[in-house]
Amino acid sequence: MVVRVEGLVRDAGRGDIAAICQFGEAHIRSHYAPLIGAPAADAQVRRWWNEVAIDAGFAVERVEPSASGSPALDVVWRARPLGA
């Protein structure tokens, strides 16, 4: 079965932080637990998927949520060369 979701990528704003944190809580732990173990997956969510860490991503313009008119379906952290 193929599921298609229409959407686009848009620049995120600080008003998206709560939805991005909720995405992390909902998806990151369950994705990584089989790979790195539940304690490490929990630590990853606590360290990287919180308001302080996500806000830091905005400070360097590296956060983009999906924009499909529904809650965040995906979050992209863009890599940019230092100084770019």
All heavy atoms as a GROMACS GRO file, in nm:
protein
  633
    1MET      N    1   0.083  -0.117   0.000
    1MET     CA    2   0.000   0.000   0.000
    1MET      C    3   0.088   0.124   0.000
    1MET      O    4   0.182   0.136   0.077
    1MET     CB    5  -0.090   0.000   0.124
    1MET     CG    6  -0.165   0.130   0.140
    1MET     SD    7  -0.237   0.151   0.303
    1MET     CE    8  -0.404   0.112   0.268
    2VAL      N    9   0.059   0.216  -0.087
    2VAL     CA   10   0.132   0.343  -0.094
    2VAL      C   11   0.041   0.453  -0.043
    2VAL      O   12  -0.073   0.466  -0.086
    2VAL     CB   13   0.175   0.374  -0.239
    2VAL    CG1   14   0.239   0.511  -0.247
    2VAL    CG2   15   0.267   0.265  -0.291
    3VAL      N   16   0.092   0.530   0.052
    3VAL     CA   17   0.017   0.643   0.106
    3VAL      C   18   0.087   0.769   0.058
    3VAL      O   19   0.206   0.786   0.078
    3VAL     CB   20   0.013   0.640   0.260
    3VAL    CG1   21  -0.056   0.763   0.313
    3VAL    CG2   22  -0.053   0.513   0.308
    4ARG      N   23   0.013   0.856  -0.007
    4ARG     CA   24   0.069   0.981  -0.055
    4ARG      C   25   0.014   1.097   0.028
    4ARG      O   26  -0.105   1.103   0.053
    4ARG     CB   27   0.035   1.002  -0.201
    4ARG     CG   28   0.098   0.897  -0.289
    4ARG     CD   29   0.067   0.925  -0.436
    4ARG     NE   30   0.105   0.813  -0.517
    4ARG     CZ   31   0.227   0.794  -0.567
    4ARG    NH1   32   0.322   0.880  -0.542
    4ARG    NH2   33   0.254   0.690  -0.641
    5VAL      N   34   0.103   1.184   0.067
    5VAL     CA   35   0.064   1.302   0.143
    5VAL      C   36   0.112   1.423   0.064
    5VAL      O   37   0.231   1.437   0.037
    5VAL     CB   38   0.126   1.302   0.284
    5VAL    CG1   39   0.091   1.429   0.358
    5VAL    CG2   40   0.083   1.180   0.361
    6GLU      N   41   0.019   1.506   0.027
    6GLU     CA   42   0.056   1.628  -0.043
    6GLU      C   43   0.106   1.729   0.060
    6GLU      O   44   0.056   1.738   0.170
    6GLU     CB   45  -0.066   1.686  -0.116
    6GLU     CG   46  -0.118   1.598  -0.226
    6GLU     CD   47  -0.020   1.581  -0.341
    6GLU    OE1   48   0.048   1.680  -0.376
    6GLU    OE2   49  -0.012   1.469  -0.394
    7GLY      N   50   0.205   1.803   0.024
    7GLY     CA   51   0.258   1.904   0.115
    7GLY      C   52   0.374   1.976   0.051
    7GLY      O   53   0.407   1.954  -0.064
    8LEU      N   54   0.433   2.061   0.127
    8LEU     CA   55   0.548   2.135   0.081
    8LEU      C   56   0.632   2.169   0.202
    8LEU      O   57   0.591   2.153   0.315
    8LEU     CB   58   0.504   2.262   0.007
    8LEU     CG   59   0.417   2.359   0.088
    8LEU    CD1   60   0.501   2.476   0.134
    8LEU    CD2   61   0.303   2.406   0.000
    9VAL      N   62   0.750   2.214   0.176
    9VAL     CA   63   0.839   2.256   0.284
    9VAL      C   64   0.832   2.408   0.291
    9VAL      O   65   0.833   2.476   0.189
    9VAL     CB   66   0.984   2.210   0.258
    9VAL    CG1   67   1.078   2.266   0.362
    9VAL    CG2   68   0.990   2.058   0.255
   10ARG      N   69   0.822   2.460   0.410
   10ARG     CA   70   0.820   2.604   0.429
   10ARG      C   71   0.917   2.639   0.540
   10ARG      O   72   0.954   2.556   0.621
   10ARG     CB   73   0.681   2.652   0.466
   10ARG     CG   74   0.634   2.602   0.601
   10ARG     CD   75   0.504   2.671   0.643
   10ARG     NE   76   0.451   2.612   0.763
   10ARG     CZ   77   0.492   2.640   0.887
   10ARG    NH1   78   0.589   2.726   0.909
   10ARG    NH2   79   0.435   2.582   0.991
   11ASP      N   80   0.959   2.763   0.541
   11ASP     CA   81   1.043   2.809   0.651
   11ASP      C   82   0.960   2.808   0.779
   11ASP      O   83   0.844   2.848   0.779
   11ASP     CB   84   1.096   2.949   0.625
   11ASP     CG   85   1.204   2.951   0.519
   11ASP    OD1   86   1.265   2.845   0.494
   11ASP    OD2   87   1.227   3.058   0.461
   12ALA      N   88   1.019   2.760   0.883
   12ALA     CA   89   0.952   2.754   1.012
   12ALA      C   90   0.969   2.885   1.085
   12ALA      O   91   1.060   2.964   1.056
   12ALA     CB   92   1.010   2.640   1.096
   13GLY      N   93   0.884   2.906   1.182
   13GLY     CA   94   0.896   3.021   1.270
   13GLY      C   95   0.896   2.974   1.414
   13GLY      O   96   0.865   2.858   1.442
   14ARG      N   97   0.930   3.062   1.501
   14ARG     CA   98   0.935   3.022   1.642
   14ARG      C   99   0.798   2.979   1.693
   14ARG      O  100   0.788   2.907   1.790
   14ARG     CB  101   0.996   3.134   1.724
   14ARG     CG  102   1.147   3.139   1.703
   14ARG     CD  103   1.215   3.228   1.803
   14ARG     NE  104   1.356   3.196   1.811
   14ARG     CZ  105   1.451   3.254   1.738
   14ARG    NH1  106   1.419   3.345   1.650
   14ARG    NH2  107   1.577   3.221   1.754
   15GLY      N  108   0.692   3.017   1.623
   15GLY     CA  109   0.558   2.971   1.659
   15GLY      C  110   0.538   2.823   1.632
   15GLY      O  111   0.438   2.764   1.675
   16ASP      N  112   0.632   2.760   1.561
   16ASP     CA  113   0.625   2.616   1.530
   16ASP      C  114   0.695   2.530   1.635
   16ASP      O  115   0.692   2.408   1.626
   16ASP     CB  116   0.689   2.589   1.394
   16ASP     CG  117   0.612   2.653   1.281
   16ASP    OD1  118   0.490   2.629   1.271
   16ASP    OD2  119   0.674   2.726   1.201
   17ILE      N  120   0.761   2.591   1.731
   17ILE     CA  121   0.843   2.516   1.825
   17ILE      C  122   0.762   2.409   1.899
   17ILE      O  123   0.807   2.294   1.910
   17ILE     CB  124   0.916   2.609   1.925
   17ILE    CG1  125   1.024   2.688   1.850
   17ILE    CG2  126   0.977   2.531   2.041
   17ILE    CD1  127   1.096   2.791   1.933
   18ALA      N  128   0.645   2.441   1.948
   18ALA     CA  129   0.566   2.342   2.022
   18ALA      C  130   0.532   2.222   1.935
   18ALA      O  131   0.544   2.106   1.978
   18ALA     CB  132   0.438   2.406   2.076
   19ALA      N  133   0.494   2.246   1.809
   19ALA     CA  134   0.461   2.135   1.719
   19ALA      C  135   0.584   2.051   1.688
   19ALA      O  136   0.574   1.928   1.678
   19ALA     CB  137   0.399   2.189   1.590
   20ILE      N  138   0.699   2.114   1.674
   20ILE     CA  139   0.822   2.039   1.648
   20ILE      C  140   0.858   1.954   1.768
   20ILE      O  141   0.896   1.837   1.752
   20ILE     CB  142   0.936   2.136   1.609
   20ILE    CG1  143   0.904   2.203   1.475
   20ILE    CG2  144   1.070   2.064   1.605
   20ILE    CD1  145   0.994   2.318   1.440
   21CYS      N  146   0.844   2.007   1.887
   21CYS     CA  147   0.871   1.929   2.008
   21CYS      C  148   0.774   1.812   2.019
   21CYS      O  149   0.813   1.701   2.055
   21CYS     CB  150   0.862   2.017   2.132
   21CYS     SG  151   0.994   2.139   2.145
   22GLN      N  152   0.648   1.835   1.985
   22GLN     CA  153   0.549   1.728   1.987
   22GLN      C  154   0.583   1.620   1.886
   22GLN      O  155   0.567   1.500   1.912
   22GLN     CB  156   0.409   1.783   1.961
   22GLN     CG  157   0.357   1.867   2.074
   22GLN     CD  158   0.230   1.943   2.038
   22GLN    OE1  159   0.180   1.936   1.926
   22GLN    NE2  160   0.178   2.018   2.134
   23PHE      N  161   0.633   1.659   1.769
   23PHE     CA  162   0.678   1.563   1.668
   23PHE      C  163   0.788   1.476   1.727
   23PHE      O  164   0.786   1.354   1.714
   23PHE     CB  165   0.729   1.637   1.544
   23PHE     CG  166   0.794   1.546   1.444
   23PHE    CD1  167   0.718   1.480   1.350
   23PHE    CD2  168   0.931   1.527   1.446
   23PHE    CE1  169   0.779   1.395   1.257
   23PHE    CE2  170   0.993   1.443   1.355
   23PHE     CZ  171   0.917   1.376   1.261
   24GLY      N  172   0.886   1.539   1.791
   24GLY     CA  173   0.996   1.464   1.852
   24GLY      C  174   0.946   1.365   1.955
   24GLY      O  175   0.987   1.249   1.957
   25GLU      N  176   0.858   1.411   2.042
   25GLU     CA  177   0.800   1.323   2.145
   25GLU      C  178   0.725   1.205   2.083
   25GLU      O  179   0.733   1.093   2.130
   25GLU     CB  180   0.705   1.401   2.235
   25GLU     CG  181   0.772   1.484   2.341
   25GLU     CD  182   0.830   1.400   2.454
   25GLU    OE1  183   0.781   1.289   2.480
   25GLU    OE2  184   0.925   1.449   2.516
   26ALA      N  185   0.652   1.232   1.975
   26ALA     CA  186   0.568   1.129   1.914
   26ALA      C  187   0.645   1.028   1.830
   26ALA      O  188   0.603   0.912   1.820
   26ALA     CB  189   0.459   1.195   1.829
   27HIS      N  190   0.756   1.070   1.769
   27HIS     CA  191   0.818   0.984   1.668
   27HIS      C  192   0.963   0.947   1.692
   27HIS      O  193   1.006   0.838   1.651
   27HIS     CB  194   0.806   1.050   1.531
   27HIS     CG  195   0.665   1.076   1.491
   27HIS    ND1  196   0.579   0.975   1.453
   27HIS    CD2  197   0.594   1.191   1.486
   27HIS    CE1  198   0.461   1.026   1.425
   27HIS    NE2  199   0.467   1.158   1.445
   28ILE      N  200   1.042   1.032   1.751
   28ILE     CA  201   1.186   1.008   1.761
   28ILE      C  202   1.218   0.891   1.852
   28ILE      O  203   1.296   0.802   1.817
   28ILE     CB  204   1.260   1.136   1.807
   28ILE    CG1  205   1.238   1.248   1.705
   28ILE    CG2  206   1.408   1.109   1.831
   28ILE    CD1  207   1.284   1.216   1.564
   29ARG      N  208   1.158   0.888   1.969
   29ARG     CA  209   1.186   0.782   2.066
   29ARG      C  210   1.157   0.644   2.006
   29ARG      O  211   1.241   0.554   2.010
   29ARG     CB  212   1.104   0.805   2.192
   29ARG     CG  213   1.132   0.708   2.303
   29ARG     CD  214   1.049   0.741   2.427
   29ARG     NE  215   1.095   0.863   2.491
   29ARG     CZ  216   1.030   0.980   2.487
   29ARG    NH1  217   0.916   0.992   2.423
   29ARG    NH2  218   1.079   1.085   2.549
   30SER      N  219   1.039   0.627   1.948
   30SER     CA  220   1.001   0.495   1.895
   30SER      C  221   1.086   0.457   1.774
   30SER      O  222   1.111   0.338   1.751
   30SER     CB  223   0.853   0.492   1.860
   30SER     OG  224   0.822   0.586   1.759
   31HIS      N  225   1.133   0.555   1.699
   31HIS     CA  226   1.218   0.525   1.584
   31HIS      C  227   1.356   0.478   1.628
   31HIS      O  228   1.410   0.382   1.575
   31HIS     CB  229   1.230   0.649   1.495
   31HIS     CG  230   1.326   0.631   1.382
   31HIS    ND1  231   1.293   0.560   1.269
   31HIS    CD2  232   1.454   0.673   1.364
   31HIS    CE1  233   1.396   0.560   1.185
   31HIS    NE2  234   1.494   0.628   1.243
   32TYR      N  235   1.414   0.548   1.725
   32TYR     CA  236   1.551   0.518   1.764
   32TYR      C  237   1.566   0.410   1.871
   32TYR      O  238   1.673   0.350   1.881
   32TYR     CB  239   1.622   0.646   1.811
   32TYR     CG  240   1.665   0.729   1.694
   32TYR    CD1  241   1.595   0.842   1.658
   32TYR    CD2  242   1.776   0.694   1.618
   32TYR    CE1  243   1.633   0.918   1.548
   32TYR    CE2  244   1.814   0.768   1.508
   32TYR     CZ  245   1.743   0.881   1.474
   32TYR     OH  246   1.781   0.955   1.365
   33ALA      N  247   1.463   0.383   1.950
   33ALA     CA  248   1.476   0.284   2.058
   33ALA      C  249   1.526   0.149   2.009
   33ALA      O  250   1.616   0.090   2.071
   33ALA     CB  251   1.345   0.270   2.134
   34PRO      N  252   1.475   0.094   1.898
   34PRO     CA  253   1.528  -0.036   1.852
   34PRO      C  254   1.673  -0.028   1.805
   34PRO      O  255   1.744  -0.128   1.805
   34PRO     CB  256   1.437  -0.072   1.734
   34PRO     CG  257   1.315   0.012   1.748
   34PRO     CD  258   1.360   0.137   1.818
   35LEU      N  259   1.718   0.090   1.768
   35LEU     CA  260   1.853   0.105   1.716
   35LEU      C  261   1.956   0.132   1.824
   35LEU      O  262   2.068   0.078   1.819
   35LEU     CB  263   1.857   0.221   1.614
   35LEU     CG  264   1.762   0.208   1.495
   35LEU    CD1  265   1.757   0.338   1.417
   35LEU    CD2  266   1.805   0.093   1.406
   36ILE      N  267   1.919   0.216   1.922
   36ILE     CA  268   2.018   0.258   2.023
   36ILE      C  269   1.975   0.225   2.165
   36ILE      O  270   2.047   0.255   2.259
   36ILE     CB  271   2.050   0.408   2.010
   36ILE    CG1  272   1.924   0.494   2.034
   36ILE    CG2  273   2.111   0.439   1.874
   36ILE    CD1  274   1.949   0.645   2.032
   37GLY      N  275   1.858   0.165   2.181
   37GLY     CA  276   1.807   0.131   2.314
   37GLY      C  277   1.718   0.241   2.368
   37GLY      O  278   1.734   0.359   2.336
   38ALA      N  279   1.623   0.200   2.450
   38ALA     CA  280   1.524   0.294   2.504
   38ALA      C  281   1.587   0.406   2.587
   38ALA      O  282   1.549   0.522   2.571
   38ALA     CB  283   1.418   0.219   2.584
   39PRO      N  284   1.684   0.377   2.676
   39PRO     CA  285   1.742   0.487   2.755
   39PRO      C  286   1.811   0.592   2.667
   39PRO      O  287   1.796   0.712   2.690
   39PRO     CB  288   1.842   0.417   2.846
   39PRO     CG  289   1.791   0.277   2.859
   39PRO     CD  290   1.733   0.246   2.724
   40ALA      N  291   1.884   0.548   2.566
   40ALA     CA  292   1.952   0.644   2.477
   40ALA      C  293   1.850   0.720   2.392
   40ALA      O  294   1.868   0.840   2.366
   40ALA     CB  295   2.051   0.571   2.387
   41ALA      N  296   1.744   0.654   2.349
   41ALA     CA  297   1.640   0.723   2.272
   41ALA      C  298   1.570   0.828   2.359
   41ALA      O  299   1.542   0.939   2.312
   41ALA     CB  300   1.539   0.622   2.217
   42ASP      N  301   1.542   0.794   2.483
   42ASP     CA  302   1.483   0.891   2.576
   42ASP      C  303   1.576   1.011   2.594
   42ASP      O  304   1.531   1.126   2.593
   42ASP     CB  305   1.456   0.828   2.712
   42ASP     CG  306   1.339   0.733   2.713
   42ASP    OD1  307   1.252   0.743   2.622
   42ASP    OD2  308   1.332   0.650   2.804
   43ALA      N  309   1.705   0.984   2.609
   43ALA     CA  310   1.802   1.092   2.627
   43ALA      C  311   1.808   1.181   2.504
   43ALA      O  312   1.820   1.303   2.515
   43ALA     CB  313   1.940   1.034   2.657
   44GLN      N  314   1.799   1.120   2.386
   44GLN     CA  315   1.801   1.199   2.263
   44GLN      C  316   1.682   1.294   2.257
   44GLN      O  317   1.696   1.410   2.222
   44GLN     CB  318   1.802   1.108   2.141
   44GLN     CG  319   1.807   1.186   2.013
   44GLN     CD  320   1.832   1.099   1.892
   44GLN    OE1  321   1.874   0.986   1.903
   44GLN    NE2  322   1.805   1.153   1.776
   45VAL      N  323   1.564   1.245   2.291
   45VAL     CA  324   1.445   1.330   2.290
   45VAL      C  325   1.461   1.444   2.391
   45VAL      O  326   1.434   1.559   2.360
   45VAL     CB  327   1.317   1.249   2.316
   45VAL    CG1  328   1.197   1.339   2.337
   45VAL    CG2  329   1.291   1.152   2.201
   46ARG      N  330   1.507   1.410   2.512
   46ARG     CA  331   1.524   1.515   2.614
   46ARG      C  332   1.627   1.619   2.572
   46ARG      O  333   1.609   1.738   2.594
   46ARG     CB  334   1.566   1.452   2.747
   46ARG     CG  335   1.452   1.385   2.822
   46ARG     CD  336   1.492   1.349   2.964
   46ARG     NE  337   1.618   1.278   2.973
   46ARG     CZ  338   1.632   1.145   2.964
   46ARG    NH1  339   1.526   1.069   2.942
   46ARG    NH2  340   1.750   1.088   2.974
   47ARG      N  341   1.736   1.574   2.508
   47ARG     CA  342   1.845   1.666   2.474
   47ARG      C  343   1.815   1.751   2.351
   47ARG      O  344   1.847   1.870   2.348
   47ARG     CB  345   1.974   1.587   2.450
   47ARG     CG  346   2.090   1.677   2.419
   47ARG     CD  347   2.219   1.601   2.411
   47ARG     NE  348   2.328   1.694   2.385
   47ARG     CZ  349   2.451   1.657   2.364
   47ARG    NH1  350   2.484   1.530   2.368
   47ARG    NH2  351   2.544   1.747   2.341
   48TRP      N  352   1.756   1.693   2.247
   48TRP     CA  353   1.745   1.761   2.119
   48TRP      C  354   1.605   1.806   2.082
   48TRP      O  355   1.589   1.891   1.995
   48TRP     CB  356   1.800   1.672   2.008
   48TRP     CG  357   1.944   1.642   2.027
   48TRP    CD1  358   1.998   1.522   2.059
   48TRP    CD2  359   2.054   1.733   2.018
   48TRP    NE1  360   2.134   1.532   2.071
   48TRP    CE2  361   2.171   1.661   2.046
   48TRP    CE3  362   2.064   1.869   1.991
   48TRP    CZ2  363   2.296   1.720   2.045
   48TRP    CZ3  364   2.189   1.928   1.990
   48TRP    CH2  365   2.303   1.853   2.018
   49TRP      N  366   1.501   1.748   2.139
   49TRP     CA  367   1.364   1.777   2.098
   49TRP      C  368   1.291   1.854   2.208
   49TRP      O  369   1.181   1.820   2.246
   49TRP     CB  370   1.292   1.648   2.058
   49TRP     CG  371   1.355   1.591   1.936
   49TRP    CD1  372   1.461   1.505   1.931
   49TRP    CD2  373   1.322   1.620   1.801
   49TRP    NE1  374   1.494   1.479   1.802
   49TRP    CE2  375   1.410   1.548   1.719
   49TRP    CE3  376   1.225   1.701   1.742
   49TRP    CZ2  377   1.404   1.554   1.582
   49TRP    CZ3  378   1.219   1.706   1.604
   49TRP    CH2  379   1.308   1.633   1.525
   50ASN      N  380   1.354   1.959   2.256
   50ASN     CA  381   1.295   2.046   2.358
   50ASN      C  382   1.300   2.190   2.307
   50ASN      O  383   1.365   2.219   2.208
   50ASN     CB  384   1.369   2.030   2.492
   50ASN     CG  385   1.513   2.074   2.480
   50ASN    OD1  386   1.544   2.191   2.464
   50ASN    ND2  387   1.606   1.977   2.487
   51GLU      N  388   1.231   2.279   2.375
   51GLU     CA  389   1.219   2.417   2.328
   51GLU      C  390   1.353   2.488   2.316
   51GLU      O  391   1.376   2.563   2.221
   51GLU     CB  392   1.124   2.495   2.417
   51GLU     CG  393   0.980   2.450   2.402
   51GLU     CD  394   0.882   2.538   2.479
   51GLU    OE1  395   0.921   2.649   2.520
   51GLU    OE2  396   0.768   2.494   2.495
   52VAL      N  397   1.444   2.464   2.409
   52VAL     CA  398   1.574   2.531   2.405
   52VAL      C  399   1.654   2.486   2.282
   52VAL      O  400   1.710   2.568   2.209
   52VAL     CB  401   1.654   2.507   2.535
   52VAL    CG1  402   1.795   2.560   2.524
   52VAL    CG2  403   1.582   2.570   2.653
   53ALA      N  404   1.660   2.355   2.259
   53ALA     CA  405   1.737   2.304   2.145
   53ALA      C  406   1.675   2.344   2.012
   53ALA      O  407   1.747   2.382   1.919
   53ALA     CB  408   1.748   2.151   2.155
   54ILE      N  409   1.545   2.337   2.002
   54ILE     CA  410   1.478   2.374   1.877
   54ILE      C  411   1.495   2.524   1.852
   54ILE      O  412   1.523   2.566   1.739
   54ILE     CB  413   1.330   2.334   1.879
   54ILE    CG1  414   1.313   2.183   1.899
   54ILE    CG2  415   1.259   2.382   1.752
   54ILE    CD1  416   1.379   2.096   1.793
   55ASP      N  417   1.481   2.605   1.956
   55ASP     CA  418   1.501   2.750   1.940
   55ASP      C  419   1.643   2.780   1.891
   55ASP      O  420   1.663   2.869   1.809
   55ASP     CB  421   1.471   2.822   2.071
   55ASP     CG  422   1.473   2.973   2.052
   55ASP    OD1  423   1.390   3.024   1.974
   55ASP    OD2  424   1.558   3.039   2.114
   56ALA      N  425   1.741   2.705   1.940
   56ALA     CA  426   1.878   2.723   1.894
   56ALA      C  427   1.890   2.696   1.744
   56ALA      O  428   1.967   2.762   1.674
   56ALA     CB  429   1.973   2.634   1.973
   57GLY      N  430   1.814   2.599   1.694
   57GLY     CA  431   1.812   2.573   1.551
   57GLY      C  432   1.759   2.690   1.472
   57GLY      O  433   1.809   2.722   1.364
   58PHE      N  434   1.659   2.758   1.527
   58PHE     CA  435   1.607   2.877   1.460
   58PHE      C  436   1.711   2.988   1.456
   58PHE      O  437   1.716   3.065   1.361
   58PHE     CB  438   1.481   2.928   1.529
   58PHE     CG  439   1.360   2.848   1.495
   58PHE    CD1  440   1.302   2.763   1.587
   58PHE    CD2  441   1.303   2.857   1.369
   58PHE    CE1  442   1.191   2.688   1.555
   58PHE    CE2  443   1.192   2.782   1.335
   58PHE     CZ  444   1.136   2.698   1.429
   59ALA      N  445   1.792   2.996   1.559
   59ALA     CA  446   1.892   3.102   1.566
   59ALA      C  447   1.991   3.092   1.450
   59ALA      O  448   2.045   3.193   1.406
   59ALA     CB  449   1.966   3.096   1.700
   60VAL      N  450   2.012   2.971   1.398
   60VAL     CA  451   2.103   2.952   1.284
   60VAL      C  452   2.027   2.913   1.159
   60VAL      O  453   2.085   2.866   1.062
   60VAL     CB  454   2.214   2.850   1.317
   60VAL    CG1  455   2.308   2.905   1.423
   60VAL    CG2  456   2.156   2.716   1.358
   61GLU      N  457   1.894   2.931   1.161
   61GLU     CA  458   1.807   2.908   1.046
   61GLU      C  459   1.821   2.768   0.986
   61GLU      O  460   1.840   2.751   0.867
   61GLU     CB  461   1.834   3.013   0.938
   61GLU     CG  462   1.807   3.153   0.986
   61GLU     CD  463   1.839   3.256   0.879
   61GLU    OE1  464   1.903   3.223   0.778
   61GLU    OE2  465   1.800   3.372   0.900
   62ARG      N  466   1.807   2.667   1.070
   62ARG     CA  467   1.822   2.531   1.022
   62ARG      C  468   1.701   2.444   1.045
   62ARG      O  469   1.711   2.322   1.040
   62ARG     CB  470   1.943   2.466   1.087
   62ARG     CG  471   2.072   2.528   1.041
   62ARG     CD  472   2.189   2.448   1.086
   62ARG     NE  473   2.309   2.508   1.032
   62ARG     CZ  474   2.428   2.495   1.084
   62ARG    NH1  475   2.444   2.424   1.192
   62ARG    NH2  476   2.532   2.551   1.029
   63VAL      N  477   1.585   2.501   1.071
   63VAL     CA  478   1.467   2.420   1.102
   63VAL      C  479   1.359   2.449   0.998
   63VAL      O  480   1.328   2.563   0.971
   63VAL     CB  481   1.413   2.453   1.242
   63VAL    CG1  482   1.291   2.368   1.274
   63VAL    CG2  483   1.521   2.432   1.346
   64GLU      N  484   1.302   2.343   0.942
   64GLU     CA  485   1.190   2.358   0.849
   64GLU      C  486   1.089   2.248   0.875
   64GLU      O  487   1.120   2.131   0.862
   64GLU     CB  488   1.237   2.345   0.704
   64GLU     CG  489   1.327   2.456   0.659
   64GLU     CD  490   1.369   2.439   0.515
   64GLU    OE1  491   1.328   2.341   0.451
   64GLU    OE2  492   1.444   2.524   0.468
   65PRO      N  493   0.967   2.282   0.912
   65PRO     CA  494   0.864   2.178   0.925
   65PRO      C  495   0.795   2.155   0.792
   65PRO      O  496   0.804   2.236   0.701
   65PRO     CB  497   0.766   2.239   1.026
   65PRO     CG  498   0.774   2.384   0.995
   65PRO     CD  499   0.918   2.411   0.956
   66SER      N  500   0.729   2.044   0.782
   66SER     CA  501   0.643   2.019   0.667
   66SER      C  502   0.527   2.117   0.673
   66SER      O  503   0.486   2.159   0.780
   66SER     CB  504   0.594   1.876   0.676
   66SER     OG  505   0.477   1.857   0.605
   67ALA      N  506   0.473   2.154   0.558
   67ALA     CA  507   0.360   2.248   0.556
   67ALA      C  508   0.248   2.190   0.472
   67ALA      O  509   0.234   2.220   0.356
   67ALA     CB  510   0.404   2.382   0.500
   68SER      N  511   0.169   2.105   0.532
   68SER     CA  512   0.061   2.041   0.457
   68SER      C  513  -0.075   2.085   0.508
   68SER      O  514  -0.176   2.030   0.469
   68SER     CB  515   0.074   1.890   0.467
   68SER     OG  516   0.058   1.850   0.601
   69GLY      N  517  -0.076   2.182   0.600
   69GLY     CA  518  -0.203   2.225   0.657
   69GLY      C  519  -0.245   2.137   0.774
   69GLY      O  520  -0.352   2.152   0.828
   70SER      N  521  -0.163   2.045   0.812
   70SER     CA  522  -0.190   1.958   0.926
   70SER      C  523  -0.071   1.966   1.020
   70SER      O  524   0.027   2.031   0.989
   70SER     CB  525  -0.210   1.814   0.877
   70SER     OG  526  -0.092   1.767   0.815
   71PRO      N  527  -0.080   1.902   1.137
   71PRO     CA  528   0.035   1.905   1.228
   71PRO      C  529   0.162   1.857   1.157
   71PRO      O  530   0.155   1.787   1.056
   71PRO     CB  531  -0.006   1.810   1.340
   71PRO     CG  532  -0.154   1.808   1.335
   71PRO     CD  533  -0.191   1.826   1.190
   72ALA      N  534   0.274   1.894   1.210
   72ALA     CA  535   0.402   1.860   1.147
   72ALA      C  536   0.410   1.711   1.116
   72ALA      O  537   0.387   1.626   1.202
   72ALA     CB  538   0.517   1.900   1.238
   73LEU      N  539   0.438   1.678   0.992
   73LEU     CA  540   0.456   1.540   0.950
   73LEU      C  541   0.602   1.503   0.945
   73LEU      O  542   0.639   1.388   0.951
   73LEU     CB  543   0.395   1.520   0.811
   73LEU     CG  544   0.246   1.549   0.800
   73LEU    CD1  545   0.202   1.538   0.655
   73LEU    CD2  546   0.166   1.453   0.886
   74ASP      N  547   0.686   1.602   0.933
   74ASP     CA  548   0.829   1.580   0.926
   74ASP      C  549   0.898   1.710   0.964
   74ASP      O  550   0.841   1.817   0.953
   74ASP     CB  551   0.869   1.539   0.784
   74ASP     CG  552   1.007   1.476   0.779
   74ASP    OD1  553   1.069   1.457   0.887
   74ASP    OD2  554   1.054   1.446   0.670
   75VAL      N  555   1.020   1.698   1.008
   75VAL     CA  556   1.100   1.815   1.043
   75VAL      C  557   1.236   1.796   0.977
   75VAL      O  558   1.293   1.689   0.982
   75VAL     CB  559   1.118   1.828   1.196
   75VAL    CG1  560   1.210   1.944   1.229
   75VAL    CG2  561   0.984   1.844   1.263
   76VAL      N  562   1.285   1.899   0.913
   76VAL     CA  563   1.413   1.893   0.844
   76VAL      C  564   1.510   1.987   0.914
   76VAL      O  565   1.480   2.104   0.935
   76VAL     CB  566   1.397   1.938   0.697
   76VAL    CG1  567   1.532   1.941   0.627
   76VAL    CG2  568   1.299   1.850   0.624
   77TRP      N  569   1.625   1.935   0.949
   77TRP     CA  570   1.734   2.019   1.000
   77TRP      C  571   1.832   2.031   0.885
   77TRP      O  572   1.894   1.933   0.845
   77TRP     CB  573   1.802   1.953   1.120
   77TRP     CG  574   1.723   1.963   1.244
   77TRP    CD1  575   1.620   1.881   1.279
   77TRP    CD2  576   1.736   2.058   1.347
   77TRP    NE1  577   1.570   1.922   1.399
   77TRP    CE2  578   1.639   2.029   1.444
   77TRP    CE3  579   1.821   2.166   1.367
   77TRP    CZ2  580   1.625   2.105   1.558
   77TRP    CZ3  581   1.806   2.240   1.482
   77TRP    CH2  582   1.709   2.210   1.576
   78ARG      N  583   1.843   2.150   0.830
   78ARG     CA  584   1.932   2.171   0.717
   78ARG      C  585   2.074   2.194   0.764
   78ARG      O  586   2.098   2.266   0.859
   78ARG     CB  587   1.890   2.294   0.637
   78ARG     CG  588   1.762   2.278   0.566
   78ARG     CD  589   1.734   2.403   0.489
   78ARG     NE  590   1.711   2.513   0.584
   78ARG     CZ  591   1.682   2.635   0.549
   78ARG    NH1  592   1.674   2.668   0.423
   78ARG    NH2  593   1.661   2.728   0.639
   79ALA      N  594   2.167   2.136   0.693
   79ALA     CA  595   2.307   2.163   0.720
   79ALA      C  596   2.352   2.276   0.630
   79ALA      O  597   2.321   2.278   0.511
   79ALA     CB  598   2.390   2.038   0.694
   80ARG      N  599   2.422   2.370   0.686
   80ARG     CA  600   2.481   2.479   0.609
   80ARG      C  601   2.627   2.488   0.648
   80ARG      O  602   2.663   2.467   0.763
   80ARG     CB  603   2.413   2.612   0.643
   80ARG     CG  604   2.274   2.626   0.589
   80ARG     CD  605   2.228   2.767   0.612
   80ARG     NE  606   2.092   2.782   0.563
   80ARG     CZ  607   2.016   2.885   0.590
   80ARG    NH1  608   2.062   2.982   0.665
   80ARG    NH2  609   1.895   2.892   0.542
   81PRO      N  610   2.709   2.523   0.552
   81PRO     CA  611   2.851   2.543   0.588
   81PRO      C  612   2.863   2.652   0.694
   81PRO      O  613   2.785   2.748   0.693
   81PRO     CB  614   2.916   2.586   0.456
   81PRO     CG  615   2.820   2.544   0.349
   81PRO     CD  616   2.683   2.545   0.413
   82LEU      N  617   2.958   2.640   0.782
   82LEU     CA  618   2.981   2.744   0.882
   82LEU      C  619   3.007   2.876   0.813
   82LEU      O  620   3.078   2.883   0.713
   82LEU     CB  621   3.097   2.708   0.973
   82LEU     CG  622   3.074   2.590   1.066
   82LEU    CD1  623   3.202   2.557   1.143
   82LEU    CD2  624   2.961   2.620   1.163
   83GLY      N  625   2.945   2.979   0.862
   83GLY     CA  626   2.962   3.111   0.806
   83GLY      C  627   2.870   3.141   0.689
   83GLY      O  628   2.871   3.250   0.635
   84ALA      N  629   2.789   3.042   0.648
   84ALA     CA  630   2.698   3.064   0.534
   84ALA      C  631   2.569   3.126   0.579
   84ALA      O  632   2.528   3.114   0.688
   84ALA     CB  633   2.670   2.932   0.463
   0.00000   0.00000   0.00000
